[in-house]
Amino acid sequence: MNWTHALADYKHYLKIERGLASNTIDNYIFDVKKLVKYLEDIGSSANPDSISSEAIQQCIYQLSKSLNARSQSRIISGLRSFFDYLVFENIRRDNPMD
């Protein structure tokens, strides 16, 4: 599964299944897109179903250099939610954020 497809499915899940507000959904998607951008910048071909916890930790570390603690916490929460969704949908067996 590629990032574009995973994000589209996740956005649909947040809207239909969880009934979240548009701004909240946009924030969740924005958080995952930060990870995708980081992966593109380093030339990684990791997909949502194969990315390692180490790669995510490196992304969070790089982002932490320019974000305050509250923003870091929100991104971590957003990523955890995204990977929880992938586990729920049987796309991943584990959440790399745990």
N, C-alpha and C positions, 0 to 999 in steps of 0.2 A: 504494500500500500504506500502511495506517495503522500507527501505532505499536503498537497492541494486537495486531494480526495479526502484525506483524514480530517482536515480543517472544515471542509464543507459538511461532512457528516456530523462532526462535533457541533458545529454551529446549529445545524438542524436539531440535534439532540437537546442543546441548551434551550432552544426556542420552544420546541414542541413538548419534549418530555419534562423539562424542568421549569418551563414557563418563565424564564428570566427576562428582565427588561432588556431592550436593545442596547443601552449603554453598557450594561453588565456583560452582555454577550460580546460586544466589541472589545471590552477590556480583556476578557478571557482569550479571545482570538489574537489580540495584539501581543499578549504575553507569549503565546506559542510562536508567533511570527518572529519574535526576538530570537528565539532558539533557532528557527529555520534560517534567519539571516546570518547568525553566527556560524552555522554549519556551512552555508554557502561561502562565507568569507574565508573559512579555513580549508575549503575544498573538500569537505566531507561528503560522502555519498550515503550517509546513514539515513535510514527511513524510520518512520514512527514505530514500526514493528521490530526494528533491529538496533536502535540507538542504545548505547550503553550508559549506565549511570555516571561513568567517568567523563564521558563527553558532555553530559548535562552539567555536571559539577564544574567542568572547565568553563562552560558558557556562563554559568552563574557567577563564577569567580571574575570573569572578564567584565560582565555587566556590573558587578558590585563596585568596580573601580569608579563608576560614574553615577551611581544611584545611591539615594539615601536608604536607610534601613527599612523604612516603610515600603518603599517601592520594591526593594529586594524581596521582602516578605510576600508582597502581592504577586510578584512573578513566580516565586516558588509555589505559592498556593495555586496559581493558575496552571502551572505545569503539572502539579500533582493531580489536579482535577482532570486535565486532558488525558494523562496516562491512566487514571482510574477509569475513565470512559473507555479507553482502548482495551483494558482488562475486562470491563463489563461486556464489551462487544466481542470478546474472545479473539481480538486482534493481537494482543500480547498475553503472555502467561503471567507476567509480573509487572509491577510498577517500578520503574527505575528511580523514582523519586523517594521510595521507601528505604 
